[in-house]
């Protein structure tokens, strides 16, 4: 299977070099040039060479229309009610009739399964077979109770063995609904009823990755409900199917997923997630035509409608190995394009490596593809039980590799995120799911033969000579990086550039600035650090580091991000023509979590009508890439140019293979060639130059584009002059590099001075306003002071009169007081004389009282002696009575004496 894939890629590259050019594009439906363009990628389905199968979209689908189709020799084989279309079989005249009635008509085309690789492995090794789920953080979210329960995932694929033992949840299958979108009677899975069990390997393996219940190989979302939407028939044109199908079958499958088991829209049983590992790889000119709307792909439009209806859509990027090899269905707006990485047999995401076979971008005009990567190398999951018996396997599981295996890791992760968002009461927005997965993703190591960690050593040695190891991964290799659904669920920030989770910008003018919007979804204000150390950019071909050419307008800064979003301005200094890819990171200070937004910068070669014509060279190195690379260079023409443009390519060392170049005009016309040719640039706009690198098994390979505007041949003198100019140019380049460094330093200084001047200007404005307010206040104060002075003068004059009158009154009072003083002095003297006389009289009386008292004391003594003698004379029974009588007499005498003393005392006082 591995050799078959390589052979198919070689044939695809060979065919791509030999298509004839077209010069114009007319009608967008069945025009021969458009038909020829899209046939380069996906051939139309024809039953017998006369009758074809068409997809009809637009307008009103009615019974009259279906009757008209049948009258015209056609047959309505399916009605696409939700998408508003029909699938019709019949001659081309039927399609032309419908087109003239205003319907969009497309040939039904072949769509391919992204075929998995069943790589050999060393049976002596005993790896961790279930390493994929821990590598993306799924078990941590499941352990929290968010296992995808109730979320419906439509596996649009080859079919699932519904009753596979690993897909049984108790007694019931994880498959909640099986439906055959082909209408050919497929049951369970493609090929089962005819004994072709390989046909169900792909779908059953994908289902196990999403929702396996087996402990040895657990699914990402073990609680999810699977819808088995079978879109691969068992035969197309009598050839074995199951690995290719028709666009109309895929359209029918998408519509069934959007209807659900009850076949009614918007009733709640529709799929929440669509998982598709199918599509086709288109060359750059076809990609451009799809992106520009020149080619309308019904499947792409149906996927975009699914996203509009709120469904998360995951699409495999493809196993195309090189650059510009991404599945065309990834061009649908809003889908998640999934590349593959290798988990290296461990649950540690730090050792994961990019898978060599994983298709790389960019898309047309620098569209960032793929969006993310997920484990896709040696993934152990369920396969049909009968197939396991045929392969003599010990259990119904096997190791498969491819982006087909990586895609269900993203589909299962989307189911976990949806269950988490719904548990918090939120609405599911597929663009938010994509943003969280992209911006919380982490780098994987560049591609290496070691990614095939189960290969025997001699296989690895063989591959090392064919697998180059680049110095870094850019967004065209890994998108945002390896998903981590646990971090995505708990994300605090959502970043956007021009409304999208990732960005691509065409720099027609330099220098250039753009904004990144930071939205806080954590519910509390966060400190978000923006730092130029978190900006990394490279040329996607040469891996030249140009990080110093992209900087922050405000420099390193910590922003407080609350309910309102914050816009961060990014400056891009002058870059040489080419394509650049990188990441701009922001770190939340509180949690130290890093969030990155991937960006692609396209710098075209600018050609102006008034520009001096000269030889212009651009070198693109592919030595760090793959043998299947498709290089793209863009030329911007402002106005039509009359002189011819000659394009030449040279590969070194040695042209081990040829280089086919295709020039695509802005309107979608293209011309392919292997030699220098002249092309008149009559259309203004962007031209795409794409070069296919074939059979480049010697490394490194450098491809040099030489663009000459004007005469393609030059004289030897002119050639010598050009060589001198080139020598001078190299010297000028050195000077320019020095000047650029100086300019950058001056630019930084200018920005600093500008910031300081703005700050000073603000302070001066504040000071001027303060001075003006102070001047007004001073003028008001002067008026108040003048009025106060006048009032004080009047008050002082009145006070002087009052003081004069008070002085006179005080004089009169003083005279009165003098008279009163004299009178008082006289009266006091008279009273003093009278008081002296009274005192003298009292002294005399006191002397008399003292004399009377002495006489009384003497009399008392005499009486006491008499009383004592009388007491002595008393005796017998009368002694007590006598004593009492004597004491009473004595007390009376003392009382009389004290009374006399009191009278005398009061008189003396």
Long-range contacts (C-beta under 8 A, 24 or more apart in sequence): 1-115, 1-116, 1-117, 1-118, 2-117, 2-118, 2-119, 5-115, 5-117, 5-319, 5-357, 9-320, 9-321, 9-628, 12-281, 13-628, 13-692, 13-694, 14-694, 15-40, 16-40, 16-283, 16-660, 16-672, 16-692, 17-658, 17-660, 17-672, 17-674, 17-692, 17-694, 18-672, 19-672, 20-672, 21-669, 21-670, 21-671, 21-672, 21-673, 22-669, 22-670, 22-671, 23-669, 23-671, 24-667, 24-669, 25-289, 25-294, 25-667, 25-668, 25-669, 27-99, 28-104, 28-293, 28-294, 28-295, 28-296, 29-99, 29-104, 29-105, 29-106, 30-92, 30-95, 30-96, 30-99, 30-105, 30-107, 33-669, 34-289, 34-294, 34-295, 35-107, 37-285, 37-286, 37-289, 37-294, 37-295, 37-668, 37-670, 38-109, 38-286, 38-289, 38-295, 38-297, 40-282, 40-283, 40-285, 40-286, 41-280, 41-281, 41-282, 41-283, 41-286, 41-328, 42-109, 42-110, 42-111, 42-247, 42-280, 42-282, 43-109, 43-110, 44-107, 44-108, 44-109, 44-110, 45-107, 45-108, 45-109, 45-110, 45-236, 45-237, 45-246, 47-89, 47-237, 50-91, 51-89, 51-90, 51-91, 52-89, 52-90, 52-91, 52-92, 52-95, 52-107, 52-108, 53-77, 53-87, 53-88, 53-89, 53-107, 53-108, 53-246, 53-248, 54-87, 54-88, 54-89, 54-90, 54-94, 54-95, 54-98, 54-105, 54-106, 54-107, 54-108, 55-85, 55-86, 55-87, 55-88, 55-105, 55-106, 55-107, 55-108, 55-247, 55-248, 55-251, 55-298, 56-85, 56-86, 56-87, 56-88, 56-98, 56-103, 56-104, 56-105, 57-83, 57-84, 57-85, 57-103, 57-104, 57-106, 57-298, 57-301, 58-84, 58-85, 58-102, 58-103, 58-104, 59-84, 59-101, 59-102, 59-103, 61-85, 61-86, 68-97, 69-94, 69-98, 72-97, 77-183, 77-248, 78-183, 78-248, 78-252, 80-251, 80-252, 80-255, 81-255, 82-255, 82-258, 82-259, 82-265, 83-251, 83-254, 83-255, 83-298, 83-302, 83-305, 85-251, 85-298, 87-248, 87-251, 87-252, 104-296, 106-247, 106-296, 106-297, 106-298, 108-246, 108-247, 108-248, 109-246, 109-247, 110-236, 110-244, 110-245, 110-246, 110-247, 110-280, 111-244, 111-245, 111-246, 111-247, 111-250, 111-278, 111-279, 111-280, 111-299, 112-243, 112-244, 112-245, 112-278, 112-279, 112-280, 113-157, 113-158, 113-202, 113-232, 113-242, 113-243, 113-244, 113-245, 113-277, 113-278, 113-404, 114-277, 114-278, 114-279, 114-316, 114-318, 114-319, 114-327, 114-402, 114-403, 114-404, 114-407, 115-202, 115-243, 115-319, 115-402, 115-404, 116-201, 116-202, 116-205, 116-400, 116-401, 116-402, 116-404, 116-405, 117-319, 117-357, 117-400, 117-401, 117-402, 118-398, 118-399, 118-400, 118-401, 119-377, 119-378, 119-399, 119-401, 119-452, 119-454, 119-455, 120-455, 120-456, 120-459, 121-378, 121-399, 121-454, 121-455, 121-456, 122-454, 122-455, 122-456, 122-457, 125-345, 125-454, 127-345, 127-378, 127-453, 127-454, 128-345, 128-346, 128-347, 129-216, 129-217, 129-380, 129-399, 130-216, 130-217, 130-218, 130-380, 131-343, 131-344, 131-345, 131-346, 131-347, 131-375, 132-209, 132-220, 132-343, 132-374, 132-375, 132-379, 132-409, 133-218, 133-219, 133-220, 133-347, 133-409, 134-347, 135-343, 135-346, 135-347, 135-348, 135-349, 135-352, 135-375, 135-482, 136-220, 136-349, 136-374, 136-375, 136-409, 136-413, 136-482, 136-483, 136-484, 136-485, 137-349, 137-484, 137-485, 137-486, 137-487, 138-220, 138-221, 138-412, 138-413, 138-416, 138-485, 138-486, 139-218, 140-486, 141-416, 141-420, 141-485, 141-486, 141-489, 142-221, 142-222, 142-416, 146-416, 146-419, 146-420, 146-423, 146-489, 147-221, 147-222, 147-223, 147-224, 147-416, 147-419, 148-211, 148-220, 148-221, 148-222, 148-223, 148-224, 148-412, 148-415, 148-416, 148-418, 148-419, 149-223, 149-224, 149-419, 150-223, 150-225, 150-419, 150-422, 151-221, 151-223, 151-224, 151-225, 151-272, 151-273, 151-415, 151-418, 151-419, 152-176, 152-224, 152-225, 152-226, 152-227, 152-260, 152-269, 152-270, 152-271, 152-272, 152-273, 153-210, 153-211, 153-221, 153-224, 153-225, 153-226, 153-227, 153-271, 153-272, 153-273, 153-274, 153-275, 153-411, 153-412, 153-414, 153-415, 154-226, 154-227, 154-229, 154-253, 154-256, 154-257, 154-271, 154-273, 154-274, 154-275, 155-203, 155-206, 155-207, 155-210, 155-226, 155-227, 155-228, 155-229, 155-275, 155-408, 155-411, 156-181, 156-229, 156-231, 156-250, 156-253, 156-254, 156-257, 156-274, 156-275, 156-276, 156-278, 157-202, 157-203, 157-206, 157-229, 157-230, 157-231, 157-232, 157-275, 157-276, 157-277, 157-278, 158-189, 158-190, 158-191, 158-199, 158-200, 158-201, 158-202, 158-203, 158-230, 158-231, 158-232, 158-242, 159-186, 159-188, 159-189, 159-190, 159-192, 159-199, 159-200, 159-203, 159-204, 159-228, 159-230, 159-232, 160-188, 160-189, 160-200, 160-203, 160-204, 160-206, 160-207, 160-226, 160-228, 161-188, 161-189, 161-192, 161-200, 161-204, 161-382, 161-384, 161-385, 162-188, 162-228, 164-204, 164-207, 164-208, 164-382, 164-384, 164-385, 164-396, 165-214, 165-385, 165-396, 166-208, 166-212, 166-213, 166-214, 166-217, 166-382, 166-396, 166-397, 167-204, 167-207, 167-208, 167-211, 167-212, 167-213, 167-226, 167-382, 168-213, 169-213, 169-222, 174-207, 174-211, 174-213, 174-224, 174-225, 174-226, 175-207, 175-226, 175-227, 175-228, 176-225, 176-226, 176-227, 176-261, 177-227, 177-228, 177-260, 177-261, 178-227, 178-228, 178-230, 179-227, 179-228, 179-229, 179-230, 179-256, 179-261, 180-230, 181-229, 181-230, 181-231, 181-249, 181-250, 181-252, 181-253, 181-256, 182-230, 182-231, 182-232, 182-233, 182-245, 182-249, 182-252, 183-252, 184-233, 184-234, 186-230, 186-232, 186-233, 186-234, 189-228, 189-230, 189-384, 190-230, 190-232, 190-233, 190-234, 190-241, 190-242, 191-234, 191-242, 192-384, 192-386, 193-234, 194-234, 196-234, 196-240, 196-242, 197-384, 197-386, 197-387, 197-390, 198-242, 198-387, 199-232, 199-234, 199-241, 199-242, 200-383, 200-384, 200-387, 201-383, 201-384, 201-387, 201-398, 201-400, 202-277, 202-404, 203-228, 203-230, 204-382, 204-383, 204-384, 205-379, 205-381, 205-382, 205-383, 205-398, 205-400, 205-404, 205-405, 206-275, 206-277, 206-381, 206-404, 206-405, 206-407, 206-408, 207-382, 207-408, 208-381, 208-382, 208-397, 209-379, 209-381, 209-405, 209-408, 209-409, 209-412, 210-275, 210-408, 210-411, 210-412, 210-415, 211-412, 212-381, 212-382, 214-382, 214-397, 216-380, 216-395, 216-397, 217-380, 217-381, 217-382, 217-397, 219-412, 220-408, 220-409, 220-411, 220-412, 220-413, 220-415, 220-416, 220-485, 221-412, 221-413, 221-415, 221-416, 221-419, 223-415, 223-419, 224-412, 224-415, 227-257, 227-260, 227-271, 229-253, 229-256, 229-257, 231-278, 245-278, 247-297, 247-298, 247-299, 250-276, 250-278, 250-299, 250-302, 251-298, 251-299, 251-302, 254-299, 254-302, 254-303, 254-306, 255-302, 257-306, 257-311, 258-305, 258-306, 258-309, 258-311, 270-309, 270-311, 271-311, 272-311, 272-312, 272-414, 272-415, 272-418, 272-428, 273-311, 273-312, 273-313, 273-314, 273-411, 273-414, 273-415, 273-418, 274-303, 274-306, 274-311, 274-312, 274-313, 274-314, 274-411, 275-314, 275-407, 275-408, 275-411, 276-303, 276-313, 276-314, 276-315, 276-316, 276-329, 276-407, 277-315, 277-316, 277-402, 277-403, 277-404, 277-407, 277-408, 278-316, 278-329, 279-315, 279-316, 279-318, 279-327, 279-328, 279-329, 279-330, 280-327, 280-328, 280-329, 281-318, 281-320, 281-325, 281-326, 281-327, 281-328, 281-359, 282-328, 283-324, 283-630, 283-662, 283-690, 283-692, 284-324, 284-364, 284-630, 284-632, 284-662, 284-664, 284-688, 284-690, 285-662, 285-664, 285-668, 285-670, 285-688, 285-690, 286-328, 287-324, 287-328, 287-331, 287-363, 287-364, 288-364, 288-365, 288-664, 288-668, 288-688, 289-664, 289-668, 290-328, 290-331, 290-364, 291-331, 291-363, 291-364, 291-365, 291-367, 292-364, 292-666, 292-668, 294-667, 294-668, 295-668, 297-328, 297-329, 297-331, 299-329, 300-328, 300-329, 300-331, 300-332, 301-332, 303-329, 303-332, 303-334, 303-335, 304-332, 304-333, 304-334, 304-335, 307-332, 307-333, 307-334, 307-335, 307-430, 307-431, 308-334, 310-427, 310-428, 310-429, 310-430, 311-430, 312-336, 312-411, 312-414, 312-418, 312-428, 312-430, 312-433, 312-434, 313-430, 314-338, 314-407, 314-408, 314-410, 314-411, 314-414, 315-407, 316-402, 316-403, 316-404, 316-406, 316-407, 317-358, 317-359, 317-369, 317-370, 317-403, 317-406, 318-359, 318-403, 319-357, 319-358, 319-359, 319-402, 319-403, 319-404, 320-357, 320-359, 320-360, 320-628, 321-356, 321-357, 321-358, 321-359, 321-360, 321-626, 321-627, 321-628, 322-359, 322-360, 322-625, 322-626, 322-627, 322-628, 322-629, 322-630, 322-693, 323-360, 323-361, 323-362, 323-476, 323-540, 323-625, 323-626, 323-629, 323-630, 323-631, 324-360, 324-361, 324-362, 324-363, 324-629, 324-630, 324-631, 324-632, 324-690, 325-359, 325-360, 325-628, 325-630, 326-359, 326-360, 326-361, 326-363, 326-369, 326-370, 327-359, 330-363, 330-369, 330-370, 331-363, 331-364, 331-367, 331-369, 334-430, 334-431, 334-434, 336-371, 336-372, 336-410, 336-414, 336-433, 336-434, 336-437, 337-369, 337-370, 337-371, 337-372, 337-479, 338-370, 338-371, 338-372, 338-373, 338-374, 338-403, 338-406, 338-407, 338-409, 338-410, 339-370, 339-372, 339-373, 339-374, 339-376, 339-403, 339-406, 339-477, 339-478, 339-479, 340-373, 340-374, 340-375, 340-376, 340-377, 340-401, 340-402, 340-403, 340-405, 340-406, 341-373, 341-374, 341-375, 341-376, 341-377, 341-406, 341-444, 341-451, 341-478, 341-482, 342-375, 342-376, 342-377, 342-378, 342-451, 342-452, 342-453, 343-375, 343-377, 344-450, 344-451, 344-453, 345-378, 345-453, 345-454, 349-442, 349-444, 349-482, 349-484, 351-445, 352-444, 352-445, 352-482, 353-444, 353-445, 353-446, 353-447, 353-448, 353-450, 353-451, 354-444, 354-445, 354-446, 354-447, 354-451, 354-473, 354-477, 354-478, 355-401, 355-403, 355-447, 355-451, 356-447, 356-448, 356-449, 356-451, 356-452, 356-463, 356-467, 356-626, 357-401, 357-402, 357-403, 358-403, 358-406, 358-447, 358-477, 359-403, 360-476, 360-477, 361-475, 361-476, 361-479, 361-600, 362-475, 362-476, 362-504, 362-540, 362-579, 362-581, 362-600, 362-632, 364-688, 365-504, 365-506, 365-602, 365-634, 365-686, 366-504, 366-505, 366-506, 366-579, 366-600, 366-601, 366-602, 367-504, 367-600, 368-475, 368-476, 368-479, 368-502, 368-503, 368-504, 368-581, 368-598, 368-599, 368-600, 369-476, 369-479, 370-478, 370-479, 371-434, 371-437, 371-438, 371-479, 371-480, 371-501, 371-502, 372-410, 372-437, 372-438, 372-441, 372-478, 372-479, 372-480, 372-481, 372-482, 372-483, 373-406, 373-441, 373-444, 373-478, 373-479, 373-481, 373-482, 373-483, 374-406, 374-407, 374-409, 374-410, 374-413, 374-482, 374-483, 375-405, 375-406, 375-409, 376-401, 376-402, 376-403, 376-404, 376-405, 376-406, 376-409, 377-401, 377-451, 377-452, 377-453, 378-452, 378-453, 378-454, 379-405, 381-405, 399-454, 401-452, 409-483, 410-437, 410-483, 413-437, 413-483, 413-485, 413-488, 416-485, 416-489, 417-485, 417-488, 417-489, 420-489, 431-500, 431-501, 432-494, 433-488, 434-501, 435-494, 435-495, 435-496, 435-501, 436-488, 436-489, 436-491, 436-494, 437-480, 437-483, 437-485, 437-488, 438-479, 438-480, 438-501, 438-502, 438-597, 438-598, 439-480, 439-491, 439-493, 439-494, 439-495, 439-501, 439-595, 439-596, 439-597, 440-480, 440-483, 440-484, 440-487, 440-488, 440-491, 440-593, 440-595, 441-478, 441-479, 441-480, 441-481, 441-482, 441-483, 441-484, 441-596, 442-481, 442-482, 442-484, 443-473, 443-478, 443-481, 443-482, 444-473, 444-478, 444-481, 444-482, 445-473, 446-470, 446-471, 446-472, 446-473, 446-477, 447-477, 465-697, 466-627, 466-697, 467-626, 468-623, 468-624, 468-625, 468-626, 468-699, 468-700, 469-624, 470-543, 470-624, 470-625, 471-543, 471-624, 472-538, 472-543, 474-538, 474-540, 474-543, 474-581, 474-582, 475-502, 475-581, 475-582, 475-583, 475-598, 475-599, 475-600, 476-540, 476-579, 476-581, 476-600, 479-598, 480-596, 480-598, 481-596, 487-593, 491-521, 491-595, 492-520, 492-521, 492-522, 492-526, 492-588, 492-591, 492-593, 492-595, 493-518, 493-519, 493-520, 493-521, 493-522, 493-526, 493-528, 493-561, 493-586, 493-588, 493-595, 494-518, 494-519, 494-521, 495-519, 495-586, 495-595, 495-596, 495-597, 496-597, 497-597, 497-599, 501-597, 502-597, 502-598, 502-599, 503-597, 503-598, 503-599, 503-600, 504-599, 504-600, 504-601, 504-602, 505-599, 505-600, 505-601, 505-602, 506-602, 506-604, 506-634, 506-686, 507-572, 507-575, 507-601, 507-602, 507-603, 507-604, 508-604, 508-606, 508-636, 510-572, 510-573, 510-574, 510-575, 510-603, 511-571, 511-572, 511-573, 511-574, 512-571, 512-572, 513-553, 513-569, 513-570, 513-571, 513-572, 514-569, 514-570, 514-572, 515-567, 515-568, 515-569, 515-570, 516-567, 516-568, 516-570, 516-584, 516-597, 517-565, 517-566, 517-567, 517-568, 518-559, 518-561, 518-565, 518-566, 518-567, 518-568, 518-586, 519-561, 519-565, 520-561, 520-562, 520-563, 520-565, 525-560, 525-561, 525-562, 526-560, 526-561, 526-562, 526-588, 526-589, 526-590, 527-558, 527-559, 527-560, 527-561, 527-588, 527-589, 527-590, 528-558, 528-559, 528-560, 528-561, 528-566, 528-586, 528-587, 528-588, 528-589, 529-556, 529-557, 529-558, 529-559, 529-586, 529-587, 529-588, 529-589, 530-554, 530-556, 530-557, 530-558, 530-559, 530-568, 530-586, 531-556, 531-585, 531-587, 532-556, 534-583, 534-584, 534-585, 534-586, 534-587, 534-594, 534-596, 535-582, 535-583, 535-584, 535-585, 536-582, 536-583, 536-585, 537-580, 537-581, 537-582, 537-583, 537-599, 537-601, 538-580, 538-581, 538-582, 539-578, 539-579, 539-580, 540-578, 540-579, 540-580, 540-581, 541-578, 541-579, 541-620, 541-621, 541-622, 541-625, 541-631, 542-578, 542-619, 542-620, 542-621, 543-624, 546-575, 546-580, 547-582, 548-744, 549-573, 549-574, 549-575, 550-582, 550-584, 553-751, 554-755, 555-748, 555-751, 558-589, 572-601, 573-740, 573-743, 573-744, 573-747, 574-740, 575-601, 575-603, 576-603, 576-618, 577-603, 577-604, 577-605, 577-618, 577-633, 577-634, 578-603, 578-618, 578-620, 578-633, 579-603, 579-632, 602-634, 603-634, 604-633, 604-634, 604-635, 604-636, 604-686, 605-633, 605-634, 605-635, 605-636, 605-707, 606-636, 606-638, 607-635, 607-636, 607-637, 607-638, 607-641, 607-645, 607-681, 607-709, 608-638, 608-639, 609-638, 609-639, 609-640, 609-641, 613-643, 613-709, 613-710, 614-709, 614-722, 615-706, 615-707, 615-708, 615-714, 615-722, 616-706, 616-707, 616-708, 616-709, 617-704, 617-705, 617-706, 617-707, 618-704, 618-705, 618-707, 619-702, 619-703, 619-704, 619-705, 620-702, 620-703, 620-704, 620-705, 621-700, 621-701, 621-702, 621-703, 622-693, 622-696, 622-700, 622-701, 622-702, 622-703, 623-699, 623-700, 623-701, 623-702, 624-700, 625-693, 627-693, 627-694, 627-695, 627-696, 627-697, 628-693, 629-692, 629-693, 629-696, 630-690, 630-691, 630-692, 630-693, 631-690, 631-691, 631-693, 631-703, 632-688, 632-689, 632-690, 632-691, 633-688, 633-689, 633-690, 633-691, 633-705, 634-686, 634-687, 634-688, 634-689, 635-681, 635-686, 635-687, 635-689, 635-707, 636-685, 636-686, 636-687, 637-681, 637-683, 637-684, 637-685, 637-686, 637-687, 638-684, 639-684, 640-681, 640-682, 640-683, 640-684, 641-680, 641-681, 641-682, 641-709, 642-680, 643-680, 643-709, 643-710, 644-678, 644-679, 644-680, 644-709, 644-710, 644-712, 645-678, 645-679, 645-680, 645-681, 645-707, 645-708, 645-709, 646-676, 646-677, 646-678, 646-679, 646-706, 646-707, 646-708, 646-709, 646-712, 647-673, 647-676, 647-677, 647-679, 647-689, 647-705, 647-706, 647-707, 648-675, 648-676, 648-705, 648-706, 648-708, 649-691, 649-703, 649-704, 649-705, 649-706, 650-703, 650-704, 650-706, 651-693, 651-696, 651-701, 651-702, 651-703, 651-704, 652-701, 652-702, 652-704, 653-698, 653-701, 654-698, 656-695, 656-696, 656-697, 656-698, 656-701, 657-693, 657-694, 657-695, 657-696, 658-694, 658-695, 659-691, 659-692, 659-693, 659-694, 659-703, 660-691, 660-692, 660-694, 661-689, 661-690, 661-691, 661-692, 662-688, 662-689, 662-690, 662-691, 662-692, 663-687, 663-688, 663-689, 664-688, 664-690, 676-712, 678-712, 842-907, 842-908, 842-909, 845-904, 845-907, 845-908, 846-904, 846-908, 849-901, 849-904, 849-907, 849-908, 852-900, 852-904, 853-897, 853-900, 853-901, 853-904, 856-897, 856-900, 857-897, 860-893, 860-894, 860-897, 863-893, 864-890
